[in-house]
Amino acid sequence: MITDLTQLQAIALVKGILQRDNAIKTVEHETKGIIVSDRGDRQLDGAIVTLDALSEVVAAVRNQVYVVIGRGIRRSTYIIKALALVV
């Protein structure tokens, strides 16, 4: 039984990261990457959307792990917005 992610001999990506603190914790647990995503749950009025969280998460883990966008890309212009947010 795996009790710690460091025992896993595979590439581990953690999905559903929207906050800086959680992004830092994933780096501390030696994951290979983060999927910035709202996980597709039913949204509430005050929920954070993927593109809003992207720049904060990338700034927190810059060059330590891979960062992937999990949801929210509906048009090619969203890709340009995402790239602009992390530069």
PyMOL Python script that loads the backbone (N, CA, C, O; Angstrom):
from pymol import cmd

cmd.read_pdbstr("""\
ATOM      1  N   MET A   1       0.838  -1.179   0.000  1.00  0.00           N
ATOM      2  CA  MET A   1       0.000   0.000   0.000  1.00  0.00           C
ATOM      3  C   MET A   1       0.886   1.247   0.000  1.00  0.00           C
ATOM      4  O   MET A   1       1.845   1.338   0.767  1.00  0.00           O
ATOM      5  N   ILE A   2       0.562   2.182  -0.847  1.00  0.00           N
ATOM      6  CA  ILE A   2       1.327   3.424  -0.929  1.00  0.00           C
ATOM      7  C   ILE A   2       0.797   4.394   0.117  1.00  0.00           C
ATOM      8  O   ILE A   2      -0.381   4.750   0.106  1.00  0.00           O
ATOM      9  N   THR A   3       1.668   4.814   1.012  1.00  0.00           N
ATOM     10  CA  THR A   3       1.272   5.756   2.062  1.00  0.00           C
ATOM     11  C   THR A   3       1.849   7.141   1.840  1.00  0.00           C
ATOM     12  O   THR A   3       1.496   8.092   2.538  1.00  0.00           O
ATOM     13  N   ASP A   4       2.736   7.250   0.867  1.00  0.00           N
ATOM     14  CA  ASP A   4       3.389   8.525   0.603  1.00  0.00           C
ATOM     15  C   ASP A   4       3.654   8.609  -0.895  1.00  0.00           C
ATOM     16  O   ASP A   4       4.031   7.612  -1.512  1.00  0.00           O
ATOM     17  N   LEU A   5       3.462   9.777  -1.483  1.00  0.00           N
ATOM     18  CA  LEU A   5       3.685   9.923  -2.921  1.00  0.00           C
ATOM     19  C   LEU A   5       5.125   9.644  -3.321  1.00  0.00           C
ATOM     20  O   LEU A   5       5.381   9.313  -4.479  1.00  0.00           O
ATOM     21  N   THR A   6       6.072   9.768  -2.400  1.00  0.00           N
ATOM     22  CA  THR A   6       7.473   9.503  -2.735  1.00  0.00           C
ATOM     23  C   THR A   6       7.723   8.021  -2.991  1.00  0.00           C
ATOM     24  O   THR A   6       8.739   7.674  -3.592  1.00  0.00           O
ATOM     25  N   GLN A   7       6.827   7.136  -2.552  1.00  0.00           N
ATOM     26  CA  GLN A   7       6.956   5.706  -2.805  1.00  0.00           C
ATOM     27  C   GLN A   7       6.476   5.332  -4.203  1.00  0.00           C
ATOM     28  O   GLN A   7       6.802   4.255  -4.700  1.00  0.00           O
ATOM     29  N   LEU A   8       5.732   6.180  -4.819  1.00  0.00           N
ATOM     30  CA  LEU A   8       5.156   5.901  -6.130  1.00  0.00           C
ATOM     31  C   LEU A   8       6.229   6.039  -7.201  1.00  0.00           C
ATOM     32  O   LEU A   8       6.872   7.084  -7.302  1.00  0.00           O
ATOM     33  N   GLN A   9       6.428   5.010  -7.991  1.00  0.00           N
ATOM     34  CA  GLN A   9       7.452   5.024  -9.032  1.00  0.00           C
ATOM     35  C   GLN A   9       6.844   5.416 -10.381  1.00  0.00           C
ATOM     36  O   GLN A   9       7.047   4.730 -11.383  1.00  0.00           O
ATOM     37  N   ALA A  10       6.125   6.484 -10.396  1.00  0.00           N
ATOM     38  CA  ALA A  10       5.495   6.968 -11.622  1.00  0.00           C
ATOM     39  C   ALA A  10       5.452   8.489 -11.570  1.00  0.00           C
ATOM     40  O   ALA A  10       5.728   9.104 -10.540  1.00  0.00           O
ATOM     41  N   ILE A  11       5.105   9.068 -12.687  1.00  0.00           N
ATOM     42  CA  ILE A  11       4.956  10.521 -12.719  1.00  0.00           C
ATOM     43  C   ILE A  11       3.606  10.868 -12.109  1.00  0.00           C
ATOM     44  O   ILE A  11       2.567  10.405 -12.579  1.00  0.00           O
ATOM     45  N   ALA A  12       3.626  11.675 -11.073  1.00  0.00           N
ATOM     46  CA  ALA A  12       2.386  12.055 -10.390  1.00  0.00           C
ATOM     47  C   ALA A  12       2.074  13.517 -10.675  1.00  0.00           C
ATOM     48  O   ALA A  12       2.898  14.400 -10.434  1.00  0.00           O
ATOM     49  N   LEU A  13       0.879  13.759 -11.187  1.00  0.00           N
ATOM     50  CA  LEU A  13       0.363  15.105 -11.366  1.00  0.00           C
ATOM     51  C   LEU A  13      -0.828  15.259 -10.433  1.00  0.00           C
ATOM     52  O   LEU A  13      -1.659  14.356 -10.330  1.00  0.00           O
ATOM     53  N   VAL A  14      -0.915  16.381  -9.762  1.00  0.00           N
ATOM     54  CA  VAL A  14      -2.019  16.624  -8.838  1.00  0.00           C
ATOM     55  C   VAL A  14      -3.003  17.566  -9.503  1.00  0.00           C
ATOM     56  O   VAL A  14      -2.636  18.659  -9.935  1.00  0.00           O
ATOM     57  N   LYS A  15      -4.256  17.139  -9.584  1.00  0.00           N
ATOM     58  CA  LYS A  15      -5.293  17.913 -10.263  1.00  0.00           C
ATOM     59  C   LYS A  15      -6.153  18.664  -9.253  1.00  0.00           C
ATOM     60  O   LYS A  15      -6.373  18.198  -8.135  1.00  0.00           O
ATOM     61  N   GLY A  16      -6.633  19.829  -9.663  1.00  0.00           N
ATOM     62  CA  GLY A  16      -7.562  20.587  -8.839  1.00  0.00           C
ATOM     63  C   GLY A  16      -6.892  21.659  -8.002  1.00  0.00           C
ATOM     64  O   GLY A  16      -7.486  22.152  -7.043  1.00  0.00           O
ATOM     65  N   ILE A  17      -5.673  22.027  -8.344  1.00  0.00           N
ATOM     66  CA  ILE A  17      -4.950  23.045  -7.584  1.00  0.00           C
ATOM     67  C   ILE A  17      -5.367  24.427  -8.081  1.00  0.00           C
ATOM     68  O   ILE A  17      -5.244  24.729  -9.268  1.00  0.00           O
ATOM     69  N   LEU A  18      -5.859  25.260  -7.171  1.00  0.00           N
ATOM     70  CA  LEU A  18      -6.288  26.616  -7.519  1.00  0.00           C
ATOM     71  C   LEU A  18      -5.689  27.675  -6.609  1.00  0.00           C
ATOM     72  O   LEU A  18      -5.904  28.868  -6.822  1.00  0.00           O
ATOM     73  N   GLN A  19      -4.939  27.254  -5.596  1.00  0.00           N
ATOM     74  CA  GLN A  19      -4.404  28.212  -4.632  1.00  0.00           C
ATOM     75  C   GLN A  19      -2.909  28.017  -4.445  1.00  0.00           C
ATOM     76  O   GLN A  19      -2.385  26.909  -4.561  1.00  0.00           O
ATOM     77  N   ARG A  20      -2.241  29.117  -4.154  1.00  0.00           N
ATOM     78  CA  ARG A  20      -0.789  29.150  -3.984  1.00  0.00           C
ATOM     79  C   ARG A  20      -0.311  28.155  -2.923  1.00  0.00           C
ATOM     80  O   ARG A  20       0.641  27.412  -3.163  1.00  0.00           O
ATOM     81  N   ASP A  21      -0.951  28.133  -1.770  1.00  0.00           N
ATOM     82  CA  ASP A  21      -0.528  27.255  -0.675  1.00  0.00           C
ATOM     83  C   ASP A  21      -0.585  25.782  -1.071  1.00  0.00           C
ATOM     84  O   ASP A  21       0.321  25.014  -0.750  1.00  0.00           O
ATOM     85  N   ASN A  22      -1.638  25.396  -1.760  1.00  0.00           N
ATOM     86  CA  ASN A  22      -1.762  24.008  -2.199  1.00  0.00           C
ATOM     87  C   ASN A  22      -0.718  23.665  -3.253  1.00  0.00           C
ATOM     88  O   ASN A  22      -0.216  22.541  -3.289  1.00  0.00           O
ATOM     89  N   ALA A  23      -0.391  24.619  -4.103  1.00  0.00           N
ATOM     90  CA  ALA A  23       0.645  24.397  -5.111  1.00  0.00           C
ATOM     91  C   ALA A  23       1.993  24.143  -4.446  1.00  0.00           C
ATOM     92  O   ALA A  23       2.736  23.252  -4.858  1.00  0.00           O
ATOM     93  N   ILE A  24       2.302  24.914  -3.434  1.00  0.00           N
ATOM     94  CA  ILE A  24       3.568  24.743  -2.713  1.00  0.00           C
ATOM     95  C   ILE A  24       3.613  23.383  -2.020  1.00  0.00           C
ATOM     96  O   ILE A  24       4.661  22.736  -2.003  1.00  0.00           O
ATOM     97  N   LYS A  25       2.501  22.945  -1.453  1.00  0.00           N
ATOM     98  CA  LYS A  25       2.456  21.631  -0.796  1.00  0.00           C
ATOM     99  C   LYS A  25       2.716  20.503  -1.789  1.00  0.00           C
ATOM    100  O   LYS A  25       3.370  19.517  -1.447  1.00  0.00           O
ATOM    101  N   THR A  26       2.215  20.637  -3.001  1.00  0.00           N
ATOM    102  CA  THR A  26       2.455  19.581  -3.992  1.00  0.00           C
ATOM    103  C   THR A  26       3.931  19.494  -4.354  1.00  0.00           C
ATOM    104  O   THR A  26       4.450  18.401  -4.582  1.00  0.00           O
ATOM    105  N   VAL A  27       4.607  20.629  -4.409  1.00  0.00           N
ATOM    106  CA  VAL A  27       6.051  20.626  -4.670  1.00  0.00           C
ATOM    107  C   VAL A  27       6.784  19.949  -3.517  1.00  0.00           C
ATOM    108  O   VAL A  27       7.708  19.166  -3.741  1.00  0.00           O
ATOM    109  N   GLU A  28       6.381  20.243  -2.295  1.00  0.00           N
ATOM    110  CA  GLU A  28       7.010  19.638  -1.116  1.00  0.00           C
ATOM    111  C   GLU A  28       6.855  18.118  -1.097  1.00  0.00           C
ATOM    112  O   GLU A  28       7.692  17.415  -0.531  1.00  0.00           O
ATOM    113  N   HIS A  29       5.787  17.610  -1.713  1.00  0.00           N
ATOM    114  CA  HIS A  29       5.554  16.166  -1.767  1.00  0.00           C
ATOM    115  C   HIS A  29       6.154  15.533  -3.019  1.00  0.00           C
ATOM    116  O   HIS A  29       5.848  14.390  -3.358  1.00  0.00           O
ATOM    117  N   GLU A  30       7.008  16.287  -3.699  1.00  0.00           N
ATOM    118  CA  GLU A  30       7.787  15.793  -4.831  1.00  0.00           C
ATOM    119  C   GLU A  30       6.950  15.282  -5.995  1.00  0.00           C
ATOM    120  O   GLU A  30       7.325  14.302  -6.640  1.00  0.00           O
ATOM    121  N   THR A  31       5.844  15.918  -6.269  1.00  0.00           N
ATOM    122  CA  THR A  31       5.095  15.569  -7.468  1.00  0.00           C
ATOM    123  C   THR A  31       5.818  16.145  -8.677  1.00  0.00           C
ATOM    124  O   THR A  31       6.659  17.034  -8.540  1.00  0.00           O
ATOM    125  N   LYS A  32       5.496  15.649  -9.834  1.00  0.00           N
ATOM    126  CA  LYS A  32       6.144  16.126 -11.059  1.00  0.00           C
ATOM    127  C   LYS A  32       5.400  17.291 -11.690  1.00  0.00           C
ATOM    128  O   LYS A  32       5.964  18.020 -12.506  1.00  0.00           O
ATOM    129  N   GLY A  33       4.135  17.471 -11.319  1.00  0.00           N
ATOM    130  CA  GLY A  33       3.387  18.549 -11.936  1.00  0.00           C
ATOM    131  C   GLY A  33       2.060  18.821 -11.272  1.00  0.00           C
ATOM    132  O   GLY A  33       1.591  18.072 -10.415  1.00  0.00           O
ATOM    133  N   ILE A  34       1.468  19.928 -11.705  1.00  0.00           N
ATOM    134  CA  ILE A  34       0.196  20.398 -11.168  1.00  0.00           C
ATOM    135  C   ILE A  34      -0.751  20.629 -12.333  1.00  0.00           C
ATOM    136  O   ILE A  34      -0.364  21.175 -13.366  1.00  0.00           O
ATOM    137  N   ILE A  35      -1.985  20.211 -12.155  1.00  0.00           N
ATOM    138  CA  ILE A  35      -3.023  20.530 -13.128  1.00  0.00           C
ATOM    139  C   ILE A  35      -3.914  21.585 -12.492  1.00  0.00           C
ATOM    140  O   ILE A  35      -4.672  21.301 -11.565  1.00  0.00           O
ATOM    141  N   VAL A  36      -3.812  22.803 -13.003  1.00  0.00           N
ATOM    142  CA  VAL A  36      -4.639  23.902 -12.498  1.00  0.00           C
ATOM    143  C   VAL A  36      -6.027  23.693 -13.086  1.00  0.00           C
ATOM    144  O   VAL A  36      -6.226  23.792 -14.297  1.00  0.00           O
ATOM    145  N   SER A  37      -6.979  23.403 -12.213  1.00  0.00           N
ATOM    146  CA  SER A  37      -8.305  23.031 -12.685  1.00  0.00           C
ATOM    147  C   SER A  37      -9.329  23.207 -11.581  1.00  0.00           C
ATOM    148  O   SER A  37      -9.035  23.035 -10.398  1.00  0.00           O
ATOM    149  N   ASP A  38     -10.544  23.556 -11.999  1.00  0.00           N
ATOM    150  CA  ASP A  38     -11.638  23.646 -11.037  1.00  0.00           C
ATOM    151  C   ASP A  38     -12.312  22.289 -10.851  1.00  0.00           C
ATOM    152  O   ASP A  38     -13.332  22.193 -10.168  1.00  0.00           O
ATOM    153  N   ARG A  39     -11.759  21.254 -11.444  1.00  0.00           N
ATOM    154  CA  ARG A  39     -12.200  19.858 -11.347  1.00  0.00           C
ATOM    155  C   ARG A  39     -13.575  19.611 -11.924  1.00  0.00           C
ATOM    156  O   ARG A  39     -14.090  18.500 -11.807  1.00  0.00           O
ATOM    157  N   GLY A  40     -14.184  20.596 -12.540  1.00  0.00           N
ATOM    158  CA  GLY A  40     -15.470  20.397 -13.175  1.00  0.00           C
ATOM    159  C   GLY A  40     -16.645  20.323 -12.229  1.00  0.00           C
ATOM    160  O   GLY A  40     -17.761  20.011 -12.642  1.00  0.00           O
ATOM    161  N   ASP A  41     -16.402  20.606 -10.962  1.00  0.00           N
ATOM    162  CA  ASP A  41     -17.499  20.589 -10.002  1.00  0.00           C
ATOM    163  C   ASP A  41     -18.485  21.700 -10.315  1.00  0.00           C
ATOM    164  O   ASP A  41     -18.172  22.646 -11.038  1.00  0.00           O
ATOM    165  N   ARG A  42     -19.652  21.575  -9.772  1.00  0.00           N
ATOM    166  CA  ARG A  42     -20.657  22.618  -9.932  1.00  0.00           C
ATOM    167  C   ARG A  42     -20.117  23.905  -9.325  1.00  0.00           C
ATOM    168  O   ARG A  42     -19.652  23.921  -8.185  1.00  0.00           O
ATOM    169  N   GLN A  43     -20.183  24.957 -10.084  1.00  0.00           N
ATOM    170  CA  GLN A  43     -19.593  26.217  -9.650  1.00  0.00           C
ATOM    171  C   GLN A  43     -20.542  27.019  -8.775  1.00  0.00           C
ATOM    172  O   GLN A  43     -21.750  27.068  -9.011  1.00  0.00           O
ATOM    173  N   LEU A  44     -19.973  27.632  -7.778  1.00  0.00           N
ATOM    174  CA  LEU A  44     -20.705  28.552  -6.923  1.00  0.00           C
ATOM    175  C   LEU A  44     -20.379  29.967  -7.364  1.00  0.00           C
ATOM    176  O   LEU A  44     -19.443  30.172  -8.136  1.00  0.00           O
ATOM    177  N   ASP A  45     -21.124  30.931  -6.894  1.00  0.00           N
ATOM    178  CA  ASP A  45     -20.908  32.311  -7.312  1.00  0.00           C
ATOM    179  C   ASP A  45     -19.501  32.809  -7.017  1.00  0.00           C
ATOM    180  O   ASP A  45     -18.949  33.579  -7.803  1.00  0.00           O
ATOM    181  N   GLY A  46     -18.915  32.394  -5.917  1.00  0.00           N
ATOM    182  CA  GLY A  46     -17.610  32.903  -5.524  1.00  0.00           C
ATOM    183  C   GLY A  46     -16.445  31.993  -5.862  1.00  0.00           C
ATOM    184  O   GLY A  46     -15.335  32.222  -5.383  1.00  0.00           O
ATOM    185  N   ALA A  47     -16.664  30.965  -6.676  1.00  0.00           N
ATOM    186  CA  ALA A  47     -15.605  30.005  -6.979  1.00  0.00           C
ATOM    187  C   ALA A  47     -14.533  30.623  -7.876  1.00  0.00           C
ATOM    188  O   ALA A  47     -14.823  31.477  -8.714  1.00  0.00           O
ATOM    189  N   ILE A  48     -13.308  30.183  -7.688  1.00  0.00           N
ATOM    190  CA  ILE A  48     -12.191  30.630  -8.511  1.00  0.00           C
ATOM    191  C   ILE A  48     -12.200  29.838  -9.812  1.00  0.00           C
ATOM    192  O   ILE A  48     -12.381  28.620  -9.795  1.00  0.00           O
ATOM    193  N   VAL A  49     -12.008  30.512 -10.927  1.00  0.00           N
ATOM    194  CA  VAL A  49     -11.923  29.813 -12.207  1.00  0.00           C
ATOM    195  C   VAL A  49     -10.458  29.589 -12.560  1.00  0.00           C
ATOM    196  O   VAL A  49      -9.571  30.253 -12.024  1.00  0.00           O
ATOM    197  N   THR A  50     -10.220  28.663 -13.452  1.00  0.00           N
ATOM    198  CA  THR A  50      -8.872  28.226 -13.780  1.00  0.00           C
ATOM    199  C   THR A  50      -7.951  29.368 -14.188  1.00  0.00           C
ATOM    200  O   THR A  50      -6.855  29.491 -13.641  1.00  0.00           O
ATOM    201  N   LEU A  51      -8.364  30.198 -15.126  1.00  0.00           N
ATOM    202  CA  LEU A  51      -7.488  31.273 -15.600  1.00  0.00           C
ATOM    203  C   LEU A  51      -7.181  32.294 -14.516  1.00  0.00           C
ATOM    204  O   LEU A  51      -6.105  32.892 -14.522  1.00  0.00           O
ATOM    205  N   ASP A  52      -8.106  32.506 -13.587  1.00  0.00           N
ATOM    206  CA  ASP A  52      -7.849  33.440 -12.487  1.00  0.00           C
ATOM    207  C   ASP A  52      -6.776  32.907 -11.536  1.00  0.00           C
ATOM    208  O   ASP A  52      -6.024  33.688 -10.954  1.00  0.00           O
ATOM    209  N   ALA A  53      -6.702  31.613 -11.378  1.00  0.00           N
ATOM    210  CA  ALA A  53      -5.747  31.003 -10.449  1.00  0.00           C
ATOM    211  C   ALA A  53      -4.384  30.744 -11.080  1.00  0.00           C
ATOM    212  O   ALA A  53      -3.400  30.555 -10.366  1.00  0.00           O
ATOM    213  N   LEU A  54      -4.317  30.732 -12.387  1.00  0.00           N
ATOM    214  CA  LEU A  54      -3.112  30.297 -13.092  1.00  0.00           C
ATOM    215  C   LEU A  54      -1.858  31.082 -12.722  1.00  0.00           C
ATOM    216  O   LEU A  54      -0.838  30.480 -12.386  1.00  0.00           O
ATOM    217  N   SER A  55      -1.912  32.393 -12.775  1.00  0.00           N
ATOM    218  CA  SER A  55      -0.698  33.183 -12.531  1.00  0.00           C
ATOM    219  C   SER A  55      -0.187  33.018 -11.098  1.00  0.00           C
ATOM    220  O   SER A  55       1.023  32.990 -10.873  1.00  0.00           O
ATOM    221  N   GLU A  56      -1.090  32.910 -10.140  1.00  0.00           N
ATOM    222  CA  GLU A  56      -0.693  32.727  -8.736  1.00  0.00           C
ATOM    223  C   GLU A  56      -0.011  31.375  -8.528  1.00  0.00           C
ATOM    224  O   GLU A  56       1.001  31.285  -7.832  1.00  0.00           O
ATOM    225  N   VAL A  57      -0.562  30.342  -9.126  1.00  0.00           N
ATOM    226  CA  VAL A  57       0.003  28.999  -8.988  1.00  0.00           C
ATOM    227  C   VAL A  57       1.371  28.921  -9.666  1.00  0.00           C
ATOM    228  O   VAL A  57       2.319  28.381  -9.095  1.00  0.00           O
ATOM    229  N   VAL A  58       1.472  29.454 -10.871  1.00  0.00           N
ATOM    230  CA  VAL A  58       2.747  29.418 -11.593  1.00  0.00           C
ATOM    231  C   VAL A  58       3.821  30.193 -10.833  1.00  0.00           C
ATOM    232  O   VAL A  58       4.962  29.741 -10.747  1.00  0.00           O
ATOM    233  N   ALA A  59       3.473  31.338 -10.291  1.00  0.00           N
ATOM    234  CA  ALA A  59       4.439  32.133  -9.525  1.00  0.00           C
ATOM    235  C   ALA A  59       4.925  31.379  -8.287  1.00  0.00           C
ATOM    236  O   ALA A  59       6.083  31.518  -7.891  1.00  0.00           O
ATOM    237  N   ALA A  60       4.055  30.592  -7.684  1.00  0.00           N
ATOM    238  CA  ALA A  60       4.413  29.864  -6.466  1.00  0.00           C
ATOM    239  C   ALA A  60       5.374  28.707  -6.731  1.00  0.00           C
ATOM    240  O   ALA A  60       6.191  28.375  -5.872  1.00  0.00           O
ATOM    241  N   VAL A  61       5.287  28.093  -7.903  1.00  0.00           N
ATOM    242  CA  VAL A  61       6.081  26.886  -8.179  1.00  0.00           C
ATOM    243  C   VAL A  61       7.034  27.050  -9.356  1.00  0.00           C
ATOM    244  O   VAL A  61       7.544  26.063  -9.887  1.00  0.00           O
ATOM    245  N   ARG A  62       7.271  28.260  -9.755  1.00  0.00           N
ATOM    246  CA  ARG A  62       8.040  28.526 -10.974  1.00  0.00           C
ATOM    247  C   ARG A  62       9.278  27.633 -11.100  1.00  0.00           C
ATOM    248  O   ARG A  62      10.129  27.575 -10.212  1.00  0.00           O
ATOM    249  N   ASN A  63       9.340  26.939 -12.245  1.00  0.00           N
ATOM    250  CA  ASN A  63      10.481  26.098 -12.638  1.00  0.00           C
ATOM    251  C   ASN A  63      10.754  24.915 -11.712  1.00  0.00           C
ATOM    252  O   ASN A  63      11.828  24.318 -11.795  1.00  0.00           O
ATOM    253  N   GLN A  64       9.834  24.563 -10.846  1.00  0.00           N
ATOM    254  CA  GLN A  64      10.036  23.402  -9.974  1.00  0.00           C
ATOM    255  C   GLN A  64       9.245  22.192 -10.445  1.00  0.00           C
ATOM    256  O   GLN A  64       9.702  21.058 -10.297  1.00  0.00           O
ATOM    257  N   VAL A  65       8.066  22.419 -11.012  1.00  0.00           N
ATOM    258  CA  VAL A  65       7.216  21.339 -11.515  1.00  0.00           C
ATOM    259  C   VAL A  65       6.536  21.801 -12.802  1.00  0.00           C
ATOM    260  O   VAL A  65       6.508  22.991 -13.115  1.00  0.00           O
ATOM    261  N   TYR A  66       5.996  20.847 -13.533  1.00  0.00           N
ATOM    262  CA  TYR A  66       5.202  21.184 -14.706  1.00  0.00           C
ATOM    263  C   TYR A  66       3.865  21.752 -14.254  1.00  0.00           C
ATOM    264  O   TYR A  66       3.310  21.314 -13.246  1.00  0.00           O
ATOM    265  N   VAL A  67       3.347  22.724 -14.996  1.00  0.00           N
ATOM    266  CA  VAL A  67       2.022  23.275 -14.716  1.00  0.00           C
ATOM    267  C   VAL A  67       1.190  23.136 -15.984  1.00  0.00           C
ATOM    268  O   VAL A  67       1.581  23.595 -17.057  1.00  0.00           O
ATOM    269  N   VAL A  68       0.035  22.494 -15.837  1.00  0.00           N
ATOM    270  CA  VAL A  68      -0.859  22.227 -16.955  1.00  0.00           C
ATOM    271  C   VAL A  68      -2.217  22.826 -16.634  1.00  0.00           C
ATOM    272  O   VAL A  68      -2.640  22.834 -15.478  1.00  0.00           O
ATOM    273  N   ILE A  69      -2.898  23.329 -17.653  1.00  0.00           N
ATOM    274  CA  ILE A  69      -4.262  23.828 -17.457  1.00  0.00           C
ATOM    275  C   ILE A  69      -5.217  22.676 -17.731  1.00  0.00           C
ATOM    276  O   ILE A  69      -5.172  22.062 -18.797  1.00  0.00           O
ATOM    277  N   GLY A  70      -6.078  22.386 -16.768  1.00  0.00           N
ATOM    278  CA  GLY A  70      -6.968  21.246 -16.887  1.00  0.00           C
ATOM    279  C   GLY A  70      -8.310  21.543 -17.519  1.00  0.00           C
ATOM    280  O   GLY A  70      -8.903  20.671 -18.154  1.00  0.00           O
ATOM    281  N   ARG A  71      -8.790  22.746 -17.356  1.00  0.00           N
ATOM    282  CA  ARG A  71     -10.109  23.104 -17.887  1.00  0.00           C
ATOM    283  C   ARG A  71     -10.115  24.583 -18.227  1.00  0.00           C
ATOM    284  O   ARG A  71      -9.210  25.330 -17.854  1.00  0.00           O
ATOM    285  N   GLY A  72     -11.137  24.983 -18.931  1.00  0.00           N
ATOM    286  CA  GLY A  72     -11.347  26.403 -19.161  1.00  0.00           C
ATOM    287  C   GLY A  72     -10.865  26.914 -20.503  1.00  0.00           C
ATOM    288  O   GLY A  72     -11.106  28.077 -20.827  1.00  0.00           O
ATOM    289  N   ILE A  73     -10.191  26.089 -21.298  1.00  0.00           N
ATOM    290  CA  ILE A  73      -9.742  26.517 -22.617  1.00  0.00           C
ATOM    291  C   ILE A  73     -10.837  26.168 -23.619  1.00  0.00           C
ATOM    292  O   ILE A  73     -11.012  25.004 -23.981  1.00  0.00           O
ATOM    293  N   ARG A  74     -11.557  27.167 -24.055  1.00  0.00           N
ATOM    294  CA  ARG A  74     -12.669  26.949 -24.983  1.00  0.00           C
ATOM    295  C   ARG A  74     -12.379  27.485 -26.377  1.00  0.00           C
ATOM    296  O   ARG A  74     -12.975  27.040 -27.358  1.00  0.00           O
ATOM    297  N   ARG A  75     -11.467  28.435 -26.459  1.00  0.00           N
ATOM    298  CA  ARG A  75     -11.106  29.038 -27.739  1.00  0.00           C
ATOM    299  C   ARG A  75      -9.594  29.226 -27.771  1.00  0.00           C
ATOM    300  O   ARG A  75      -8.923  29.189 -26.740  1.00  0.00           O
ATOM    301  N   SER A  76      -9.080  29.426 -28.970  1.00  0.00           N
ATOM    302  CA  SER A  76      -7.636  29.652 -29.094  1.00  0.00           C
ATOM    303  C   SER A  76      -7.206  30.928 -28.384  1.00  0.00           C
ATOM    304  O   SER A  76      -6.059  31.029 -27.947  1.00  0.00           O
ATOM    305  N   THR A  77      -8.093  31.895 -28.260  1.00  0.00           N
ATOM    306  CA  THR A  77      -7.736  33.137 -27.565  1.00  0.00           C
ATOM    307  C   THR A  77      -7.484  32.891 -26.077  1.00  0.00           C
ATOM    308  O   THR A  77      -6.748  33.649 -25.445  1.00  0.00           O
ATOM    309  N   TYR A  78      -8.081  31.849 -25.511  1.00  0.00           N
ATOM    310  CA  TYR A  78      -7.839  31.518 -24.108  1.00  0.00           C
ATOM    311  C   TYR A  78      -6.389  31.065 -23.901  1.00  0.00           C
ATOM    312  O   TYR A  78      -5.802  31.305 -22.845  1.00  0.00           O
ATOM    313  N   ILE A  79      -5.821  30.412 -24.910  1.00  0.00           N
ATOM    314  CA  ILE A  79      -4.419  29.994 -24.822  1.00  0.00           C
ATOM    315  C   ILE A  79      -3.521  31.219 -24.757  1.00  0.00           C
ATOM    316  O   ILE A  79      -2.572  31.258 -23.974  1.00  0.00           O
ATOM    317  N   ILE A  80      -3.818  32.213 -25.573  1.00  0.00           N
ATOM    318  CA  ILE A  80      -3.041  33.454 -25.567  1.00  0.00           C
ATOM    319  C   ILE A  80      -3.173  34.148 -24.213  1.00  0.00           C
ATOM    320  O   ILE A  80      -2.184  34.649 -23.677  1.00  0.00           O
ATOM    321  N   LYS A  81      -4.370  34.181 -23.662  1.00  0.00           N
ATOM    322  CA  LYS A  81      -4.577  34.783 -22.338  1.00  0.00           C
ATOM    323  C   LYS A  81      -3.783  34.039 -21.268  1.00  0.00           C
ATOM    324  O   LYS A  81      -3.155  34.660 -20.410  1.00  0.00           O
ATOM    325  N   ALA A  82      -3.813  32.716 -21.321  1.00  0.00           N
ATOM    326  CA  ALA A  82      -3.090  31.911 -20.333  1.00  0.00           C
ATOM    327  C   ALA A  82      -1.589  32.168 -20.416  1.00  0.00           C
ATOM    328  O   ALA A  82      -0.927  32.312 -19.388  1.00  0.00           O
ATOM    329  N   LEU A  83      -1.053  32.227 -21.617  1.00  0.00           N
ATOM    330  CA  LEU A  83       0.374  32.506 -21.776  1.00  0.00           C
ATOM    331  C   LEU A  83       0.726  33.900 -21.279  1.00  0.00           C
ATOM    332  O   LEU A  83       1.777  34.096 -20.670  1.00  0.00           O
ATOM    333  N   ALA A  84      -0.138  34.857 -21.533  1.00  0.00           N
ATOM    334  CA  ALA A  84       0.106  36.229 -21.072  1.00  0.00           C
ATOM    335  C   ALA A  84       0.085  36.319 -19.547  1.00  0.00           C
ATOM    336  O   ALA A  84       0.800  37.136 -18.966  1.00  0.00           O
ATOM    337  N   LEU A  85      -0.714  35.501 -18.907  1.00  0.00           N
ATOM    338  CA  LEU A  85      -0.814  35.528 -17.448  1.00  0.00           C
ATOM    339  C   LEU A  85       0.440  35.003 -16.755  1.00  0.00           C
ATOM    340  O   LEU A  85       0.732  35.398 -15.626  1.00  0.00           O
ATOM    341  N   VAL A  86       1.172  34.131 -17.406  1.00  0.00           N
ATOM    342  CA  VAL A  86       2.311  33.496 -16.742  1.00  0.00           C
ATOM    343  C   VAL A  86       3.670  34.032 -17.174  1.00  0.00           C
ATOM    344  O   VAL A  86       4.698  33.578 -16.673  1.00  0.00           O
ATOM    345  N   VAL A  87       3.688  34.970 -18.074  1.00  0.00           N
ATOM    346  CA  VAL A  87       4.972  35.539 -18.535  1.00  0.00           C
ATOM    347  C   VAL A  87       5.449  36.579 -17.558  1.00  0.00           C
ATOM    348  O   VAL A  87       6.507  37.176 -17.760  1.00  0.00           O
TER     349      VAL A  87
END
""", "prot")
cmd.dss("prot")
cmd.show_as("cartoon", "prot")
cmd.util.cbc("prot")
cmd.orient("prot")
